[in-house]
Amino acid sequence: MRIIVGITGASGIVIAVELLQRLKKMDSVETHLLVTEGGMLTIRDETNFDVYEINKLADVVYNVHEMDAAIASGSFMTDGMAIVPCTMKTVAGIVNGYSDNLLLRAADVCIKEKRPLVLVPREMPFSKIHLRNMKELADIGVVIMPPVMTFYNTDMTLQSHINHVVNKILLHLKLPSELIEWSGGKK
Ligand SMILES: Cc1cc2nc3c(=O)[nH]c(=O)nc-3n(C[C@H](O)[C@H](O)[C@H](O)COP(=O)(O)O)c2cc1C
């Protein structure tokens, strides 16, 4: 399977790193990675990783301005894309079909080819513009998965919240997920 991972300049880079680490362990998955210029800044500003370390987690790495790359075309088969974290700017670009970088174009291709597209949009609070844009994408089948905290896991560490989001992303990409099933409330 080929999965595209896009990292944009929103807070929450650690979620993308966890996702890439999980994908790397899956022998049947070839990961294609794109990081926007905004993503480079948030990697620098909120983590101790450098982008080269993150790139090593993927099988194929693109420059976000490489508009003639394979993933710019629907004829290159992929099994879906996750944008983690996803800025409000990138959400706006996708909803308007404004594909002025390779990440936006790859998302546009997923939509036109009806392949899974999962966004982990991160902003707080969301404005009416953000909500309108996300609703329009949800209406056409894009999965909108903000990194909401999960309070029903007994282990409420930051890592457990990150794991939960990553497991949900994997589930929507139809990949093996370690999501802990809710088995009902206390009886
Ligand atoms: C440290 C940092 C954190 C940011 N966090 C967010 C965020 O959580 N959500 C968001 O929509 N934009 C955030 N931004 C702003 C985006 O990075 C900015 O709009 C950028 O142009 C997005 O471009 P991109 O979508 O191509 O990465 C942040 C910027 C910086 C420098």
The ligand as an SDF file (V2000), in Angstrom:
LIG
                    3D

 31 33  0  0  0  0  0  0  0  0999 V2000
    4.7560   27.7910   15.8100 C   0  0  0  0  0  0  0  0  0  0  0  0
    3.5870   27.9640   14.8850 C   0  0  0  0  0  0  0  0  0  0  0  0
    2.3950   27.3370   15.1850 C   0  0  0  0  0  0  0  0  0  0  0  0
    1.2920   27.4750   14.3350 C   0  0  0  0  0  0  0  0  0  0  0  0
    0.1390   26.8080   14.6540 N   0  0  0  0  0  0  0  0  0  0  0  0
   -0.9020   26.8470   13.8020 C   0  0  0  0  0  0  0  0  0  0  0  0
   -2.0540   26.0660   14.0850 C   0  0  0  0  0  0  0  0  0  0  0  0
   -2.1450   25.3410   15.0940 O   0  0  0  0  0  0  0  0  0  0  0  0
   -3.0760   26.0830   13.1720 N   0  0  0  0  0  0  0  0  0  0  0  0
   -3.0060   26.8260   12.0290 C   0  0  0  0  0  0  0  0  0  0  0  0
   -3.9490   26.7840   11.2550 O   0  0  0  0  0  0  0  0  0  0  0  0
   -1.9170   27.6090   11.7490 N   0  0  0  0  0  0  0  0  0  0  0  0
   -0.8620   27.6280   12.6060 C   0  0  0  0  0  0  0  0  0  0  0  0
    0.2540   28.3770   12.3220 N   0  0  0  0  0  0  0  0  0  0  0  0
    0.2550   29.2410   11.1370 C   0  0  0  0  0  0  0  0  0  0  0  0
    0.6330   28.4810    9.8510 C   0  0  0  0  0  0  0  0  0  0  0  0
    1.9040   27.8800    9.9930 O   0  0  0  0  0  0  0  0  0  0  0  0
    0.6280   29.4430    8.6610 C   0  0  0  0  0  0  0  0  0  0  0  0
   -0.6790   29.8610    8.3720 O   0  0  0  0  0  0  0  0  0  0  0  0
    1.2740   28.8390    7.4120 C   0  0  0  0  0  0  0  0  0  0  0  0
    1.2340   29.7980    6.3620 O   0  0  0  0  0  0  0  0  0  0  0  0
    0.5580   27.5870    6.9840 C   0  0  0  0  0  0  0  0  0  0  0  0
    1.0840   27.1260    5.7640 O   0  0  0  0  0  0  0  0  0  0  0  0
    0.9490   25.5920    5.3290 P   0  0  0  0  0  0  0  0  0  0  0  0
   -0.4820   25.2050    5.4710 O   0  0  0  0  0  0  0  0  0  0  0  0
    1.3870   25.5890    3.8900 O   0  0  0  0  0  0  0  0  0  0  0  0
    1.8660   24.8220    6.2090 O   0  0  0  0  0  0  0  0  0  0  0  0
    1.3710   28.2850   13.1760 C   0  0  0  0  0  0  0  0  0  0  0  0
    2.5810   28.9180   12.8860 C   0  0  0  0  0  0  0  0  0  0  0  0
    3.6640   28.7640   13.7180 C   0  0  0  0  0  0  0  0  0  0  0  0
    4.9740   29.4510   13.3660 C   0  0  0  0  0  0  0  0  0  0  0  0
  1  2  1  0
  2  3  1  0
  2 30  2  0
  3  4  2  0
  4  5  1  0
  4 28  1  0
  5  6  2  0
  6  7  1  0
  6 13  1  0
  7  8  2  0
  7  9  1  0
  9 10  1  0
 10 11  2  0
 10 12  1  0
 12 13  2  0
 13 14  1  0
 14 15  1  0
 14 28  1  0
 15 16  1  0
 16 17  1  0
 16 18  1  0
 18 19  1  0
 18 20  1  0
 20 21  1  0
 20 22  1  0
 22 23  1  0
 23 24  1  0
 24 25  2  0
 24 26  1  0
 24 27  1  0
 28 29  2  0
 29 30  1  0
 30 31  1  0
M  END
$$$$
